[in-house]
């Protein structure tokens, strides 16, 4: 039988934390209460669908009885999707690798500030999303937890479902497409019409970019991240590379031929086999310019034909990598995100 922490124990811990904070003079230290106007939360007047709404995921169903007012998000992309639909979450998973603990992603922070909405609580995440901070989520009093692009386990889903309805991924962890993240979020929020409008706007942007870059049509690529003795290669299941096919580009056939992931979003290829990774160009992701340059200078990576030919697009630094890995409802037209990557691809193909 699965070991599960009783919800009563979690509630007790959350209550104890609230008592410990009650003596603090700053209201910022208090647990969130239902949102007043101008605070994080949902504007239920924006919901156009009938409730209850049931969203089915690979881990179980979530039945949402009425338009959510206090949404928590976990994983990637659902925060931005909710904001694009007019709902500002009260709690979001922190992105420690991208911006460090205690900070919001820049495009998320901009959206809250421009709307005059108070910033959400940041849910502790070690960077992998593997450990869920149940007590912090309870303290946020959510009536919906969005995690359609995440790594939730069945046990985590079941435990969170004792707090509020949980919307998880439709198939596997970390494989939900960027557009399905928006569709699923829109359905859960009762805003499918608004979701269609957001998707139409993104489709128009992508179509225009494809029309502006006819030289992209049919060009093959592979997205990689260098490791120690092997290179991680992103499969078509990963949204960061799949989105580029909307521009007319094609994931190289060699990626599928070499794939050992069994349906995963990436696989590792040993240095000894890198000469088999054939593509018109490669996109190399990394934490810094120095890291990527050092990787490309390795004799092992020079075995990749596109690298040897100098047909390389670099995506460096955590914020830039995150903005396109994959793009979200708020980063398609963010200047440092997909537009910058498209420009880099155009420059590489023009060489």
C-alpha positions in Angstrom: 0.0 0.0 0.0 1.3 3.5 -0.8 2.6 5.5 2.1 0.6 8.7 2.3 0.9 11.6 4.7 -2.6 12.2 6.3 -4.1 15.5 5.2 -4.9 16.2 8.9 -1.2 16.2 9.6 -0.6 18.7 6.8 -3.3 21.0 8.0 -1.9 20.9 11.5 1.5 21.8 10.3 0.1 24.7 8.2 -1.9 25.9 11.3 1.2 25.8 13.4 3.1 27.8 10.9 0.3 30.4 10.8 0.4 30.7 14.6 4.2 31.2 14.5 3.8 34.0 12.1 0.9 35.7 13.8 3.2 37.8 16.0 4.9 39.4 13.0 3.9 43.0 12.3 4.2 42.7 8.5 1.0 41.6 6.7 3.2 40.0 4.0 4.1 37.2 6.5 0.5 36.2 7.0 -1.2 33.3 5.2 -3.2 34.5 2.2 -6.9 35.2 2.7 -9.6 35.3 0.0 -8.5 37.9 -2.6 -9.9 41.4 -2.6 -10.1 43.5 -5.8 -6.5 44.1 -7.1 -5.1 41.1 -5.4 -4.0 37.8 -6.9 -6.9 35.5 -7.7 -9.5 34.8 -10.3 -12.1 37.2 -11.7 -14.9 34.7 -11.8 -16.9 37.1 -14.1 -14.5 36.1 -16.9 -15.6 32.5 -16.9 -17.9 31.8 -19.8 -18.4 28.0 -19.5 -20.9 26.1 -17.4 -19.8 24.4 -14.2 -19.1 21.9 -12.9 -16.2 21.1 -15.2 -14.3 17.8 -15.2 -10.7 17.6 -16.5 -9.3 14.1 -17.0 -5.6 13.5 -16.6 -3.3 10.5 -16.6 -3.4 10.5 -12.8 -7.1 11.0 -12.3 -10.1 13.3 -12.8 -10.4 16.8 -11.4 -14.0 18.1 -10.9 -14.3 21.8 -10.5 -17.7 22.8 -9.1 -17.5 26.5 -9.7 -15.3 29.1 -11.3 -12.0 29.1 -9.4 -11.1 32.1 -7.3 -7.8 31.0 -5.8 -5.6 29.1 -8.2 -2.2 27.6 -7.4 0.1 26.4 -10.2 2.9 23.8 -10.2 5.4 22.9 -12.9 5.8 25.0 -16.1 3.5 27.1 -18.3 0.2 27.0 -16.4 1.0 30.2 -14.5 1.4 32.1 -17.8 -1.6 30.4 -19.3 -3.8 31.4 -16.4 -2.5 35.0 -16.6 -3.2 35.2 -20.3 -6.7 34.1 -19.6 -7.2 36.8 -16.9 -6.6 34.7 -13.8 -3.7 35.7 -11.5 -2.6 32.7 -9.4 -2.3 33.2 -5.6 0.6 30.7 -5.4 3.1 29.6 -8.0 6.0 27.2 -8.0 9.3 29.0 -7.8 11.8 28.6 -10.7 15.0 28.4 -8.7 17.3 27.5 -11.6 16.0 30.4 -13.7 15.8 33.3 -11.4 16.7 32.0 -7.9 14.7 31.5 -4.8 12.2 34.3 -3.9 12.0 35.7 -7.5 9.3 35.6 -10.2 10.1 34.9 -13.8 10.5 38.3 -15.5 7.5 37.9 -17.8 5.3 36.8 -14.9 6.4 39.6 -12.7 5.8 42.1 -15.5 2.3 40.8 -16.0 1.4 41.1 -12.3 2.9 44.6 -12.1 1.2 45.8 -15.2 -2.2 44.6 -13.9 -1.6 46.1 -10.5 -2.0 42.7 -8.9 -0.1 41.7 -5.8 2.6 39.1 -6.3 1.7 35.4 -5.6 3.2 33.3 -2.9 6.2 31.3 -4.1 6.0 27.6 -3.5 9.4 26.1 -2.6 10.9 23.9 -5.4 14.4 22.5 -5.3 14.6 23.0 -9.1 13.4 19.5 -10.2 9.8 19.7 -9.1 10.2 16.4 -7.4 9.3 17.5 -3.9 5.9 19.2 -3.4 5.5 21.7 -0.6 2.1 20.6 0.7 2.0 22.9 3.7 2.7 25.9 1.6 0.0 25.0 -0.8 -2.5 24.5 2.0 -1.5 27.9 3.4 -2.4 29.5 0.0 -6.0 28.2 0.3 -6.4 27.2 -3.4 -9.6 26.0 -4.9 -7.8 24.7 -7.9 -4.2 23.4 -8.5 -3.0 23.5 -12.1 -0.1 21.2 -13.0 -0.7 20.1 -16.6 3.0 20.3 -17.5 4.8 18.9 -14.4 6.3 15.8 -13.0 3.7 14.9 -10.4 3.6 11.4 -9.2 0.4 9.5 -8.4 1.0 9.8 -4.7 1.6 13.6 -5.0 -1.6 13.9 -7.1 -3.6 12.0 -4.6 -2.4 14.0 -1.7 -2.9 17.3 -3.4 -6.4 16.2 -4.4 -7.3 16.2 -0.7 -6.5 20.0 -0.7 -8.2 21.0 -4.0 -9.0 19.6 -7.4 -5.7 18.9 -9.3 -5.3 19.2 -13.1 -2.3 17.0 -14.1 -0.9 16.0 -17.5 -3.0 14.1 -20.1 -0.3 11.5 -20.9 3.1 11.6 -19.3 5.1 13.9 -17.0 6.8 16.8 -18.8 5.4 16.0 -22.2 2.3 18.2 -22.5 2.4 20.4 -25.6 2.5 24.1 -25.2 -1.0 24.5 -26.8 -2.5 21.8 -24.7 -1.2 23.5 -21.5 -3.3 26.5 -22.6 -6.4 24.4 -23.6 -6.3 22.4 -20.4 -5.9 25.5 -18.3 -8.7 27.3 -20.1 -11.1 24.3 -19.6 -10.3 24.1 -15.9 -10.9 27.9 -15.5 -14.1 27.8 -17.5 -12.6 30.1 -20.1 -12.4 28.0 -23.3 -13.5 30.9 -25.5 -10.6 33.0 -24.1 -8.3 30.1 -24.5 -9.2 29.9 -28.2 -8.4 33.6 -28.6 -5.0 33.2 -27.0 -4.2 30.3 -29.2 -5.4 32.1 -32.3 -3.1 35.0 -31.5 -0.1 32.6 -31.0 -1.0 30.8 -34.3 -1.0 34.1 -36.1 2.4 35.0 -34.7 3.9 31.6 -35.7 2.3 31.8 -39.2 3.7 35.2 -39.7 7.2 34.1 -38.6 7.0 31.1 -41.0 6.0 33.4 -43.8 8.9 35.8 -43.0 11.4 32.9 -43.0 10.7 30.7 -46.1 14.2 29.4 -45.9 13.2 27.5 -42.7 11.0 25.1 -44.7 12.3 21.6 -44.4 15.5 22.4 -42.6 16.4 19.8 -40.0 17.7 20.4 -36.6 18.4 18.7 -33.2 18.2 20.3 -29.8 21.0 19.2 -27.4 22.5 19.8 -23.9 26.0 18.7 -23.3 26.7 16.5 -20.3 29.7 14.5 -19.0 30.5 11.8 -21.6 27.1 12.1 -23.3 24.8 14.6 -24.8 21.1 14.9 -23.9 19.0 15.1 -27.1 15.4 16.4 -27.0 12.8 14.2 -28.7 9.7 15.3 -30.6 7.8 14.8 -27.3 9.6 17.8 -25.9 7.7 21.1 -26.5 10.9 23.2 -26.8 11.8 21.5 -30.1 8.3 20.5 -31.3 7.2 24.2 -31.3 9.9 25.0 -34.0 8.2 22.7 -36.4 5.4 25.3 -36.5 7.9 27.5 -38.3 8.5 25.0 -41.1 11.6 23.4 -39.5 11.8 19.7 -39.0 13.3 17.7 -36.1 16.1 15.6 -37.8 15.2 12.0 -38.6 18.4 10.9 -36.9 16.9 12.0 -33.5 14.1 9.4 -33.8 16.5 6.8 -35.2 18.8 7.2 -32.2 16.0 7.7 -29.6 16.3 5.3 -26.6 13.8 7.3 -24.3 10.8 5.0 -24.8 8.5 8.0 -25.2 10.4 10.4 -23.0 11.2 14.0 -23.7 15.0 13.4 -24.1 17.6 10.7 -24.3 21.3 10.6 -23.7 23.7 9.8 -26.6 27.3 8.8 -25.8 30.1 10.8 -27.2 31.1 7.8 -29.3 27.9 8.0 -31.3 27.7 11.7 -31.9 28.8 11.3 -35.5 25.4 9.7 -36.2 23.5 12.8 -35.2 23.0 14.4 -38.6 21.0 17.6 -39.1 21.2 20.9 -41.0 21.9 22.6 -37.7 21.9 22.0 -33.9 20.5 24.1 -31.1 22.8 23.9 -28.1 21.3 24.9 -24.7 23.4 25.8 -21.7 23.6 27.7 -18.5 26.1 30.3 -19.8 28.0 31.4 -22.9 31.2 30.0 -21.4 29.7 26.6 -20.8 28.4 26.3 -24.3 31.6 27.5 -25.9 33.6 25.0 -23.8 31.3 22.2 -24.9 31.5 23.1 -28.6 35.3 23.1 -28.3 35.4 19.5 -27.3 36.7 17.1 -30.0 33.8 14.8 -29.1 31.2 17.4 -30.1 33.1 18.2 -33.3 32.0 14.8 -34.4 28.5 16.2 -34.9 28.5 17.2 -38.6 26.6 20.4 -38.0 28.9 21.5 -35.2 32.0 20.8 -37.3 30.4 22.9 -40.1 29.6 25.8 -37.6 25.9 25.4 -38.1 25.1 26.0 -34.4 22.5 28.1 -32.6 23.3 28.9 -29.0 20.6 29.4 -26.3 22.4 30.5 -23.2 21.7 31.7 -19.7 18.9 30.4 -17.5 16.3 33.1 -18.3 16.7 32.8 -22.1 16.7 29.0 -21.9 13.6 29.0 -19.8 11.7 31.4 -22.1 11.9 28.9 -24.9 11.9 25.6 -23.0 9.2 25.5 -24.0 7.6 28.9 -24.8 4.6 29.8 -22.7 1.5 31.9 -23.3 3.6 35.0 -22.2 6.9 34.3 -23.9 6.0 33.8 -27.6 6.5 37.5 -28.2 8.8 38.3 -25.3 11.8 40.0 -27.0 14.4 37.8 -25.3 12.5 34.6 -26.0 11.3 32.9 -29.2 11.8 36.0 -31.4 15.5 36.1 -30.5 15.8 32.4 -31.1 14.1 32.7 -34.5 16.6 35.5 -35.4 19.5 33.3 -34.4 18.3 30.4 -36.5 17.8 32.7 -39.5 21.4 34.0 -39.1 22.8 30.4 -38.8 20.9 29.2 -41.9 22.1 32.3 -43.8 25.7 31.4 -43.2 
